[in-house]
Each structure stands twice: as C-alpha cells, then as structure tokens.
Amino acid sequence: MSCSCHHHQALGRLGEGVRVTATADDGVIEGVEVEGAWMLAVQWHPEDTAAEDPPQQRLFDALVTEARARH
C-alpha cells in the first residue's frame, strides 16, 4: 500500500506496550498501536487521500465508531 508521508522526524524508542503496526520500505516506523487500549498513531497523512482511498478512510471511520461507542 502506498500513502502520503513526508519524513523529517520519526519514532525511535517505543514505550512499554507500544507495538509497531506499519513501517515504510526504508524501515521508518509509520504506525503504532498500544496493547490493551484503543490507540492508533500513524506517521503518514491519511487525510490527504481518504476521499478516494478506502483504506485511508477506514482509519477515520474507526475513530468515529470508537468515539460514538464511548459517548
């Protein structure tokens, strides 16, 4: 999958319970999740292509679904 990313900073050391879920071809960490919590962080820009790229839009849909469930 390709995505819109512009690296000038990147994650280095991860805290306890944080796991890598996406990397770039060059090994840069692009996505992480926290074990035992609903937390996802991405280093790319899904908002750039979400309107025409369903996998990117699903990130926003999942966030809205989770927020509604907690409301």
N, CA, C and O atoms as CSV, one atom per row, in Angstrom:
chain,resi,resn,atom,element,x,y,z
A,1,MET,N,N,0.847,-1.173,0.000
A,1,MET,CA,C,0.000,0.000,0.000
A,1,MET,C,C,0.890,1.232,0.000
A,1,MET,O,O,1.939,1.241,0.644
A,2,SER,N,N,0.492,2.241,-0.697
A,2,SER,CA,C,1.231,3.498,-0.660
A,2,SER,C,C,0.427,4.520,0.131
A,2,SER,O,O,-0.790,4.400,0.274
A,3,CYS,N,N,1.130,5.529,0.643
A,3,CYS,CA,C,0.465,6.564,1.420
A,3,CYS,C,C,1.259,7.854,1.296
A,3,CYS,O,O,2.381,7.870,0.789
A,4,SER,N,N,0.659,8.918,1.762
A,4,SER,CA,C,1.265,10.229,1.711
A,4,SER,C,C,2.056,10.473,2.995
A,4,SER,O,O,1.475,10.628,4.069
A,5,CYS,N,N,3.387,10.506,2.877
A,5,CYS,CA,C,4.198,10.769,4.060
A,5,CYS,C,C,5.376,11.664,3.689
A,5,CYS,O,O,5.888,11.618,2.571
A,6,HIS,N,N,5.780,12.459,4.635
A,6,HIS,CA,C,6.864,13.428,4.447
A,6,HIS,C,C,7.701,13.399,5.717
A,6,HIS,O,O,7.407,14.116,6.673
A,7,HIS,N,N,8.732,12.582,5.730
A,7,HIS,CA,C,9.503,12.415,6.960
A,7,HIS,C,C,10.503,13.538,7.174
A,7,HIS,O,O,11.269,13.892,6.278
A,8,HIS,N,N,10.479,14.082,8.361
A,8,HIS,CA,C,11.578,14.896,8.862
A,8,HIS,C,C,11.817,14.547,10.331
A,8,HIS,O,O,12.789,14.996,10.939
A,9,GLN,N,N,10.919,13.744,10.885
A,9,GLN,CA,C,11.081,13.196,12.229
A,9,GLN,C,C,10.479,11.798,12.212
A,9,GLN,O,O,9.643,11.488,11.363
A,10,ALA,N,N,10.900,10.958,13.144
A,10,ALA,CA,C,10.348,9.605,13.222
A,10,ALA,C,C,10.470,9.086,14.644
A,10,ALA,O,O,11.262,9.587,15.442
A,11,LEU,N,N,9.677,8.080,14.943
A,11,LEU,CA,C,9.772,7.425,16.244
A,11,LEU,C,C,11.091,6.682,16.347
A,11,LEU,O,O,11.586,6.122,15.368
A,12,GLY,N,N,11.640,6.686,17.524
A,12,GLY,CA,C,12.873,5.951,17.775
A,12,GLY,C,C,12.610,4.798,18.716
A,12,GLY,O,O,12.395,3.667,18.280
A,13,ARG,N,N,12.626,5.082,20.002
A,13,ARG,CA,C,12.362,4.064,21.022
A,13,ARG,C,C,10.878,4.069,21.362
A,13,ARG,O,O,10.262,5.127,21.498
A,14,LEU,N,N,10.312,2.873,21.498
A,14,LEU,CA,C,8.902,2.748,21.835
A,14,LEU,C,C,8.744,2.445,23.310
A,14,LEU,O,O,9.564,1.742,23.899
A,15,GLY,N,N,7.693,2.974,23.904
A,15,GLY,CA,C,7.402,2.701,25.298
A,15,GLY,C,C,6.833,1.304,25.490
A,15,GLY,O,O,6.514,0.611,24.524
A,16,GLU,N,N,6.713,0.908,26.732
A,16,GLU,CA,C,6.177,-0.402,27.074
A,16,GLU,C,C,4.738,-0.510,26.580
A,16,GLU,O,O,3.938,0.405,26.775
A,17,GLY,N,N,4.418,-1.617,25.950
A,17,GLY,CA,C,3.075,-1.862,25.462
A,17,GLY,C,C,2.769,-1.237,24.114
A,17,GLY,O,O,1.659,-1.392,23.604
A,18,VAL,N,N,3.719,-0.542,23.532
A,18,VAL,CA,C,3.532,0.057,22.213
A,18,VAL,C,C,4.158,-0.869,21.184
A,18,VAL,O,O,5.312,-1.275,21.322
A,19,ARG,N,N,3.390,-1.203,20.151
A,19,ARG,CA,C,3.936,-2.103,19.139
A,19,ARG,C,C,3.819,-1.486,17.754
A,19,ARG,O,O,2.867,-0.764,17.456
A,20,VAL,N,N,4.789,-1.777,16.928
A,20,VAL,CA,C,4.825,-1.286,15.555
A,20,VAL,C,C,3.814,-2.070,14.729
A,20,VAL,O,O,3.784,-3.300,14.768
A,21,THR,N,N,2.984,-1.342,13.979
A,21,THR,CA,C,1.998,-1.988,13.117
A,21,THR,C,C,2.164,-1.602,11.655
A,21,THR,O,O,1.483,-2.154,10.791
A,22,ALA,N,N,3.061,-0.661,11.364
A,22,ALA,CA,C,3.323,-0.284,9.969
A,22,ALA,C,C,4.721,0.311,9.870
A,22,ALA,O,O,5.156,1.062,10.744
A,23,THR,N,N,5.411,-0.034,8.799
A,23,THR,CA,C,6.726,0.545,8.526
A,23,THR,C,C,6.821,0.903,7.046
A,23,THR,O,O,6.130,0.332,6.202
A,24,ALA,N,N,7.691,1.857,6.757
A,24,ALA,CA,C,7.991,2.226,5.377
A,24,ALA,C,C,9.033,1.258,4.826
A,24,ALA,O,O,9.656,0.506,5.575
A,25,ASP,N,N,9.209,1.288,3.531
A,25,ASP,CA,C,10.217,0.422,2.901
A,25,ASP,C,C,11.614,0.658,3.473
A,25,ASP,O,O,12.441,-0.254,3.490
A,26,ASP,N,N,11.879,1.881,3.942
A,26,ASP,CA,C,13.205,2.198,4.490
A,26,ASP,C,C,13.325,1.859,5.976
A,26,ASP,O,O,14.346,2.150,6.599
A,27,GLY,N,N,12.271,1.237,6.550
A,27,GLY,CA,C,12.312,0.822,7.937
A,27,GLY,C,C,11.780,1.836,8.931
A,27,GLY,O,O,11.670,1.531,10.119
A,28,VAL,N,N,11.445,3.039,8.474
A,28,VAL,CA,C,10.902,4.055,9.370
A,28,VAL,C,C,9.542,3.580,9.888
A,28,VAL,O,O,8.713,3.095,9.118
A,29,ILE,N,N,9.326,3.722,11.178
A,29,ILE,CA,C,8.054,3.336,11.788
A,29,ILE,C,C,6.974,4.302,11.313
A,29,ILE,O,O,7.102,5.517,11.462
A,30,GLU,N,N,5.914,3.750,10.742
A,30,GLU,CA,C,4.817,4.559,10.211
A,30,GLU,C,C,3.548,4.455,11.050
A,30,GLU,O,O,2.708,5.354,11.008
A,31,GLY,N,N,3.398,3.380,11.808
A,31,GLY,CA,C,2.197,3.219,12.611
A,31,GLY,C,C,2.480,2.417,13.857
A,31,GLY,O,O,3.276,1.478,13.840
A,32,VAL,N,N,1.818,2.796,14.951
A,32,VAL,CA,C,1.934,2.065,16.210
A,32,VAL,C,C,0.561,1.927,16.846
A,32,VAL,O,O,-0.344,2.720,16.589
A,33,GLU,N,N,0.425,0.908,17.678
A,33,GLU,CA,C,-0.774,0.712,18.486
A,33,GLU,C,C,-0.334,0.427,19.917
A,33,GLU,O,O,0.781,-0.033,20.162
A,34,VAL,N,N,-1.228,0.709,20.849
A,34,VAL,CA,C,-0.960,0.445,22.260
A,34,VAL,C,C,-1.758,-0.783,22.672
A,34,VAL,O,O,-2.975,-0.831,22.497
A,35,GLU,N,N,-1.070,-1.769,23.216
A,35,GLU,CA,C,-1.723,-3.001,23.648
A,35,GLU,C,C,-2.691,-2.711,24.792
A,35,GLU,O,O,-2.364,-1.969,25.718
A,36,GLY,N,N,-3.873,-3.296,24.722
A,36,GLY,CA,C,-4.853,-3.155,25.790
A,36,GLY,C,C,-5.642,-1.861,25.765
A,36,GLY,O,O,-6.398,-1.590,26.698
A,37,ALA,N,N,-5.488,-1.058,24.729
A,37,ALA,CA,C,-6.207,0.206,24.615
A,37,ALA,C,C,-6.568,0.458,23.160
A,37,ALA,O,O,-5.930,-0.081,22.255
A,38,TRP,N,N,-7.579,1.268,22.936
A,38,TRP,CA,C,-7.874,1.659,21.558
A,38,TRP,C,C,-7.059,2.905,21.280
A,38,TRP,O,O,-7.493,4.025,21.546
A,39,MET,N,N,-5.873,2.691,20.740
A,39,MET,CA,C,-4.987,3.793,20.402
A,39,MET,C,C,-4.183,3.406,19.182
A,39,MET,O,O,-3.487,2.391,19.170
A,40,LEU,N,N,-4.288,4.222,18.169
A,40,LEU,CA,C,-3.561,4.024,16.918
A,40,LEU,C,C,-2.923,5.346,16.546
A,40,LEU,O,O,-3.581,6.386,16.576
A,41,ALA,N,N,-1.668,5.314,16.201
A,41,ALA,CA,C,-0.972,6.518,15.745
A,41,ALA,C,C,-0.296,6.218,14.420
A,41,ALA,O,O,0.344,5.178,14.262
A,42,VAL,N,N,-0.438,7.128,13.471
A,42,VAL,CA,C,0.203,6.956,12.171
A,42,VAL,C,C,1.081,8.160,11.864
A,42,VAL,O,O,0.789,9.283,12.275
A,43,GLN,N,N,2.145,7.908,11.143
A,43,GLN,CA,C,3.086,8.961,10.781
A,43,GLN,C,C,2.816,9.506,9.381
A,43,GLN,O,O,3.387,10.522,8.985
A,44,TRP,N,N,1.952,8.835,8.642
A,44,TRP,CA,C,1.623,9.339,7.311
A,44,TRP,C,C,0.403,10.245,7.405
A,44,TRP,O,O,-0.087,10.516,8.501
A,45,HIS,N,N,-0.084,10.711,6.272
A,45,HIS,CA,C,-1.194,11.666,6.228
A,45,HIS,C,C,-2.397,11.057,5.524
A,45,HIS,O,O,-2.605,11.303,4.335
A,46,PRO,N,N,-3.203,10.255,6.246
A,46,PRO,CA,C,-4.357,9.623,5.606
A,46,PRO,C,C,-5.380,10.640,5.117
A,46,PRO,O,O,-6.153,10.346,4.205
A,47,GLU,N,N,-5.397,11.820,5.704
A,47,GLU,CA,C,-6.360,12.840,5.271
A,47,GLU,C,C,-6.099,13.318,3.843
A,47,GLU,O,O,-7.005,13.826,3.183
A,48,ASP,N,N,-4.866,13.156,3.368
A,48,ASP,CA,C,-4.536,13.595,2.003
A,48,ASP,C,C,-5.285,12.799,0.941
A,48,ASP,O,O,-5.611,13.335,-0.118
A,49,THR,N,N,-5.559,11.527,1.212
A,49,THR,CA,C,-6.134,10.668,0.172
A,49,THR,C,C,-7.407,9.947,0.603
A,49,THR,O,O,-7.942,9.150,-0.168
A,50,ALA,N,N,-7.904,10.201,1.806
A,50,ALA,CA,C,-9.059,9.456,2.329
A,50,ALA,C,C,-10.286,9.549,1.432
A,50,ALA,O,O,-11.050,8.588,1.342
A,51,ALA,N,N,-10.489,10.659,0.779
A,51,ALA,CA,C,-11.681,10.826,-0.061
A,51,ALA,C,C,-11.736,9.828,-1.207
A,51,ALA,O,O,-12.823,9.446,-1.641
A,52,GLU,N,N,-10.571,9.398,-1.705
A,52,GLU,CA,C,-10.560,8.451,-2.816
A,52,GLU,C,C,-9.851,7.126,-2.506
A,52,GLU,O,O,-9.676,6.292,-3.394
A,53,ASP,N,N,-9.449,6.939,-1.263
A,53,ASP,CA,C,-8.697,5.739,-0.877
A,53,ASP,C,C,-9.380,5.074,0.330
A,53,ASP,O,O,-9.150,5.488,1.466
A,54,PRO,N,N,-10.211,4.056,0.099
A,54,PRO,CA,C,-10.973,3.437,1.189
A,54,PRO,C,C,-10.142,2.982,2.392
A,54,PRO,O,O,-10.595,3.182,3.519
A,55,PRO,N,N,-8.960,2.384,2.228
A,55,PRO,CA,C,-8.193,2.003,3.422
A,55,PRO,C,C,-7.836,3.209,4.306
A,55,PRO,O,O,-7.825,3.094,5.532
A,56,GLN,N,N,-7.550,4.346,3.697
A,56,GLN,CA,C,-7.250,5.545,4.483
A,56,GLN,C,C,-8.516,6.055,5.180
A,56,GLN,O,O,-8.460,6.464,6.340
A,57,GLN,N,N,-9.648,6.034,4.485
A,57,GLN,CA,C,-10.901,6.486,5.075
A,57,GLN,C,C,-11.307,5.611,6.247
A,57,GLN,O,O,-11.903,6.101,7.206
A,58,ARG,N,N,-10.991,4.313,6.186
A,58,ARG,CA,C,-11.354,3.413,7.287
A,58,ARG,C,C,-10.698,3.808,8.609
A,58,ARG,O,O,-11.249,3.524,9.672
A,59,LEU,N,N,-9.539,4.454,8.563
A,59,LEU,CA,C,-8.926,4.946,9.804
A,59,LEU,C,C,-9.839,5.962,10.484
A,59,LEU,O,O,-10.029,5.910,11.699
A,60,PHE,N,N,-10.396,6.871,9.716
A,60,PHE,CA,C,-11.294,7.884,10.272
A,60,PHE,C,C,-12.616,7.267,10.702
A,60,PHE,O,O,-13.178,7.632,11.735
A,61,ASP,N,N,-13.109,6.325,9.897
A,61,ASP,CA,C,-14.360,5.646,10.257
A,61,ASP,C,C,-14.220,4.902,11.580
A,61,ASP,O,O,-15.133,4.922,12.405
A,62,ALA,N,N,-13.085,4.249,11.781
A,62,ALA,CA,C,-12.853,3.516,13.029
A,62,ALA,C,C,-12.798,4.471,14.213
A,62,ALA,O,O,-13.322,4.159,15.282
A,63,LEU,N,N,-12.176,5.616,14.039
A,63,LEU,CA,C,-12.109,6.609,15.109
A,63,LEU,C,C,-13.510,7.096,15.484
A,63,LEU,O,O,-13.843,7.191,16.666
A,64,VAL,N,N,-14.323,7.401,14.479
A,64,VAL,CA,C,-15.684,7.876,14.745
A,64,VAL,C,C,-16.504,6.783,15.427
A,64,VAL,O,O,-17.246,7.062,16.368
A,65,THR,N,N,-16.376,5.560,14.967
A,65,THR,CA,C,-17.099,4.451,15.584
A,65,THR,C,C,-16.723,4.281,17.052
A,65,THR,O,O,-17.591,4.095,17.904
A,66,GLU,N,N,-15.432,4.345,17.339
A,66,GLU,CA,C,-14.968,4.220,18.719
A,66,GLU,C,C,-15.453,5.382,19.574
A,66,GLU,O,O,-15.864,5.182,20.717
A,67,ALA,N,N,-15.409,6.586,19.033
A,67,ALA,CA,C,-15.863,7.754,19.791
A,67,ALA,C,C,-17.357,7.650,20.105
A,67,ALA,O,O,-17.786,7.970,21.213
A,68,ARG,N,N,-18.133,7.207,19.140
A,68,ARG,CA,C,-19.578,7.044,19.373
A,68,ARG,C,C,-19.851,5.996,20.438
A,68,ARG,O,O,-20.760,6.160,21.251
A,69,ALA,N,N,-19.083,4.934,20.442
A,69,ALA,CA,C,-19.275,3.853,21.415
A,69,ALA,C,C,-18.969,4.330,22.830
A,69,ALA,O,O,-19.515,3.793,23.795
A,70,ARG,N,N,-18.121,5.311,22.960
A,70,ARG,CA,C,-17.735,5.821,24.282
A,70,ARG,C,C,-18.623,6.952,24.748
A,70,ARG,O,O,-18.576,7.318,25.922
A,71,HIS,N,N,-19.422,7.511,23.877
A,71,HIS,CA,C,-20.253,8.669,24.219
A,71,HIS,C,C,-21.438,8.297,25.059
A,71,HIS,O,O,-22.231,9.164,25.427
